[in-house]
Every structure is written in structure tokens, then in C-alpha cells.
Amino acid sequence: MTQKQKCYSFLWGRFVMTANAFHRLNLWDVYRALLRHASAPRADVCLLPVPGKPSSVKVRCRHATAHQDRSGTGFWILTEADLSRTTIKLVHDL
């Protein structure tokens, strides 16, 4: 995917995936999860504070959605608040 690719309701930014997630997840399931993540209403997306920032700073949050691939492996899709990067991580990599 290219930087600033528009998908549904927001720009994805740079797309990155941990090596562990790349080797363990079904990539077709990751693609489908990315489409769901991009189209999720903001009310359905949980907000996580950025590490190292005080919890009172609500402007710097990440949009996160949880998913599973066809083998039941859980993973997160995290988009930075400034929409500069979307990251795929396994649940136990967080």
C-alpha cells in the first residue's frame, strides 16, 4: 500500500506489520480486517494512549481494533491519531 492511500473514511498512512505477525497471520484475513478497521465508525473503535504521554493528553491517541484470522490467531490494528501509520501486531506482541 502506498503512503496516504485513501480507504473508506480515513487515510491509512504508512502501513507496517511486525515480522511475527507477517509470518503467523493469514494475509487475506489481515486485508479483510484492514477494510473493517478503515470503515469502523469512530464510536466502535477503542482509544489507547500513546506510550510515554500523560493519559490527560487525549489528542495523541491511537485508534485500535481487535481481530482474529481463520486459525484463531488474535491481532491488533493500530492507527496513530495523526493517521501517519497503521500497524498490525499480534495480541501477545503488545
Residue pairs with C-beta under 8 A, 6 or more apart in sequence:
1 12
1 15
3 13
3 14
4 11
4 12
4 13
5 11
5 12
5 15
6 12
7 34
7 35
7 38
7 39
8 35
8 38
8 39
9 38
9 39
10 38
10 79
10 83
11 83
12 34
12 38
12 79
12 83
12 86
13 79
13 80
13 82
13 83
13 84
13 85
13 86
14 84
14 85
14 86
15 34
15 85
15 86
16 85
16 86
16 87
16 88
17 30
17 87
17 88
17 89
18 87
18 88
18 89
18 90
18 93
20 90
20 93
21 30
21 75
21 88
21 89
21 90
21 93
24 73
24 90
25 69
25 73
25 75
25 88
25 90
26 69
26 70
26 71
29 67
29 68
29 69
29 70
30 69
30 75
30 88
33 65
33 67
33 69
33 75
33 77
34 77
34 86
34 88
36 65
36 67
37 45
37 63
37 65
37 67
37 77
37 79
37 86
40 65
42 63
44 65
45 63
45 64
45 65
46 63
46 64
46 65
47 58
47 61
47 62
47 63
47 64
48 61
48 62
48 64
48 78
49 55
49 57
49 60
49 61
49 62
50 57
50 60
50 61
50 62
50 80
50 81
53 60
59 81
60 81
61 81
62 78
62 79
62 80
62 81
63 78
63 79
63 81
64 76
64 77
64 78
64 79
65 76
65 77
66 74
66 75
66 76
66 91
67 74
67 75
67 76
67 77
68 74
68 75
69 75
73 90
74 90
74 91
75 88
75 89
75 90
75 91
76 87
76 88
76 89
76 90
76 91
76 94
77 86
77 87
77 88
78 86
78 87
78 89
79 85
79 86
79 87
80 86
